[in-house]
Amino acid sequence: MSKGKGKVVKKKKSASDRKQYYYKLVLSDTCAVCKTPCARGLRYLARMKQPGAVGKGVPCVLTRTYG
């Protein structure tokens, strides 16, 4: 009997080994002066213009970093 070629099995990286993205939270004043506004930022800005609106910021795609 001849030996067949075995398949090379790559191990999957566990969730703790993968790089994770981190986004900075920005407030509506930052979104208002942004040079490249995104849909999420514009939606947040419109919500914050309503009277009595309370916001804690929105994750900004432009501030993405690896952790």
C-alpha positions as CSV (number, residue, x, y, z in Angstrom):
1,M,0.0,0.0,0.0
2,S,1.3,3.4,-0.8
3,K,0.9,6.4,1.5
4,G,-1.3,9.2,0.2
5,K,-0.4,12.8,0.5
6,G,-1.8,14.4,3.7
7,K,-3.6,17.7,3.8
8,V,-1.9,20.5,5.6
9,V,-4.3,21.7,8.3
10,K,-3.8,25.4,9.4
11,K,-4.7,26.1,12.9
12,K,-7.3,28.8,13.4
13,K,-6.2,31.7,15.6
14,S,-8.2,31.9,18.8
15,A,-10.2,35.0,19.5
16,S,-7.6,36.2,22.0
17,D,-4.8,35.9,19.4
18,R,-6.4,38.0,16.7
19,K,-5.8,41.7,16.4
20,Q,-8.8,43.8,17.5
21,Y,-9.8,47.2,16.2
22,Y,-10.3,50.0,18.6
23,Y,-12.3,53.2,17.8
24,K,-12.2,56.5,19.7
25,L,-15.5,57.9,20.7
26,V,-16.1,61.3,19.3
27,L,-18.8,63.9,20.2
28,S,-21.1,65.8,17.8
29,D,-18.8,68.8,17.7
30,T,-16.1,66.7,16.2
31,C,-18.5,65.2,13.6
32,A,-19.6,68.7,12.7
33,V,-16.1,69.8,11.6
34,C,-15.0,66.4,10.1
35,K,-13.5,66.7,6.6
36,T,-14.8,63.2,5.6
37,P,-18.2,62.8,7.2
38,C,-19.6,59.3,7.5
39,A,-23.2,58.2,7.7
40,R,-23.0,57.2,11.3
41,G,-21.5,60.6,12.3
42,L,-24.1,62.5,10.3
43,R,-26.9,60.5,11.9
44,Y,-25.5,61.2,15.4
45,L,-25.0,64.9,14.6
46,A,-28.7,65.2,13.5
47,R,-29.8,63.4,16.7
48,M,-27.8,65.7,18.9
49,K,-29.3,68.9,17.2
50,Q,-32.7,67.9,18.7
51,P,-33.6,69.8,21.9
52,G,-32.9,67.8,25.1
53,A,-30.7,65.2,23.3
54,V,-28.2,63.4,25.5
55,G,-25.3,61.7,23.8
56,K,-22.2,59.9,24.8
57,G,-20.4,59.9,21.5
58,V,-20.1,57.7,18.5
59,P,-17.2,55.4,17.4
60,C,-15.3,57.2,14.7
61,V,-14.1,55.0,11.8
62,L,-11.3,57.4,11.0
63,T,-9.7,56.8,14.4
64,R,-9.4,53.0,14.1
65,T,-6.3,51.5,15.6
66,Y,-5.1,47.9,16.2
67,G,-4.8,46.7,19.7
